[in-house]
Amino acid sequence: MKKFIALLTAATLFASMTVSAAPSPSAAAISASGTSASSEGFRNTSDESAAAARGMSAGEYYNNAIVSTPGVANAMPVGQGGKIIINGVATNLTATLAKVDKATAESAKAQAGALGGTLLNVVKVGFPGANYNTATINFYLKGLANGAKVAVKQLVNGVWVDVEVVEVRADHVVLNLVNSGAVAFVQLP
């Protein structure tokens, strides 16, 4: 009986003890390592930082797409997946997309209005490491109707210039770009 009471008392003491977790590394230590997963859907803090520099969410960053643009109501999602033709030669290059600031979006809306159209979206396009005169690039515009009339403008040195539209088909606009920078897609009546 004494053994039973002793075991019962020990079990009660053990069960009622406060358990403390070991201290966790600081956020700075995790950020410095660049390997911690983010609560916002990023695989690591390095990807999160790269996306932040381009103004993108995790979904936009990993899909190389711009879903929403500041100042553009009902922006049509724009994506780009690769197979760009550089100076007439097919490549496996992919353009990088980034969000534009609100002032650029407002300027693009003014351009769309001047054309009598509606701004579908405006995105910043870059070609890291590409040396080119002309880049033929296929943009995916989710929801664009087959046969839609689309004009495209690009902001070059502070001036919106016309971009050659090669083809428009359902969900796609193919362009010949000669510069990096903001590209505005305008649907015409």
Secondary structure, 3 states (H helix, E strand, C coil): CHHHHHHHHHHHHHHCCCCCCCCCCCHHHHHHHCCCCCCCCCCCHHHHHHHHHCCCCHHHHHHCEECCECCECCCCCEECCCCCEECCEECCCCCEEEECCHHHHHHHHHHHHHCCCEEEEEEEEECCCCCCCCEEEEEEECCCCCCCEEEEEEEECCEEEECEEEEEECCEEEEEECCCEEEEEEEEC
